[in-house]
Amino acid sequence: MVTDSYERLRKLLDELFQFDRADLDFGIYRIMNRKRDEIGRFLDKDLLPQVREALGTYRDTEAEYYERV
């Protein structure tokens, strides 16, 4: 379930950055296409693990709350 959520988030970010649009090769899109691999590494290695860690903190807090109730 959690993995599915991260997969959906990753796909959403790919759509946001429009990595699937090879026809966009002007202005900012040209820069984004050239930096595609770097952006992908950032998402996979930096951003998503931080999201997972932050949400894990809330999940633990929520579990503790429901154990007390």
N, C-alpha and C positions, 0 to 999 in steps of 0.2 A: 504494500500500500504506500509506504513512504517512498520507495523507489519509484513507483508510478508517478507520484507527485513531483519528484525531482525531474523525471523524464519529461513530464508535461511542462514544467518550468523551463527546462532547457530548450524544448521545442518552441515555446513562446518567445524566449529570448532570441532564438534563431530567426523567427518571423519578424521580431522587432528590428533586428539588425538587417533583415532582408538578404540573408546569405543565399537564398534560393533564386535570387533575381539577377542572373548574369547580364541581362539587358541593361541594367542600371550601371553605366560605366562613365559617369560624369560627376564632377564636384565631389561632395562628401562621400558618395557611393564608391567612387574610384579609390579613395583613401581606405574606406572600409573593406573593399575587396582585397586590396593589397595587404591589409592588416588582419585578414580573416583568420589565419592560423593563430596569430598572437591573441586575438580576441577570444577565440575558441579555447586556447590554453588558459586564459584568465578566467573564463567562465567555469571551466572544468576543475582547475587546480586551485583557484583562489576564492571566487565568489560562491559557488555552490557548496563547498565544504564549510564556509563561514555561515551560510544560511542553515545548513544542516545542524551545525553546532548551536546556533542561536535558537532555533526551533526546538532542539533537544532540551534546552534549559527550560523552556516553557512546558514541554511535555512532561518533564519530571515534576515541575511545580504543580501542574494540573493533576497528575497522578497522586501526589501527596495530598492535595486538597480533597480529592474524592475518597481517599482512604480514611480521612478524618470525618467525613460527613456521614 
